[in-house]
């Protein structure tokens, strides 16, 4: 059982018992306070991801063998 969860479902962002409309097209770099959500890591980063979408992220992983989760 999770105490607190951040999820992206369709066009909605849910965190805890609250929800709002998604601000970014693909869910990458979805802002939350002073952090940015990374769907690949399923957690928050201090700075925005350099990729525009998850497709670019997967391409980088395929070419370099590194995923954002390892960075």
N, C-alpha and C positions, 0 to 999 in steps of 0.2 A: 504494500500500500504506500503510495507516494504522499508525502506531506504537502507538496506544492508542485504543480506541473504546468509547463508552458507547451501549448500545442497549436499546430496550424491545421485547421480543417476547412477545406474549401476556401471561402473568402473571409473566414473568421479566425481571429487569434484569441485563444483562451489562456488565461493565467489565473490560477487559483479559482475563485468563484466568479471572476470578472471576465468579460470578453469585449472585443471591439473589432471593427472592420480592419482587414489586413491592409497595411500601407504600401507594401512592396508587391510586385507582380508575382514573384516566384517564392517568396518567403525567406529568401536569403537577405541577411542584414536587416531583419525586422527589428526596429528599435524598441527597446524596453529600458526606460530610465537612461542611464549613461552607458549601456551595453548594446551589442548587436547579436541577434540570434542566428546561429548557424545550424541549419537542418542536418548537415553532414555530421557535425559533432554532437548534435542534439543538446547544445549548451550555448553559453554566451561568450562573446569575444570582446576585448577592450576596444578594438578598432574594427571598422567595417572590413569585410572580406574583399580582396581585390577582384574577385570574379563577379560577373553580373547575374549569373544564375547557376543552378545546380548542374546544368549541362556542361558549362565551362569548367566547373569544379571536377566533374567526372573525367573530362578530357585531360585535364592536368594530371589527374591521378593515373590515367592510362598511359600517358607519355612519360611521366617521371617516376611512377611507382610510389609516390607519396600522396597521402590523402590529407585533407585539412585536419582530420582527427589526429594525425601524427605530427602536425606542425605546432 
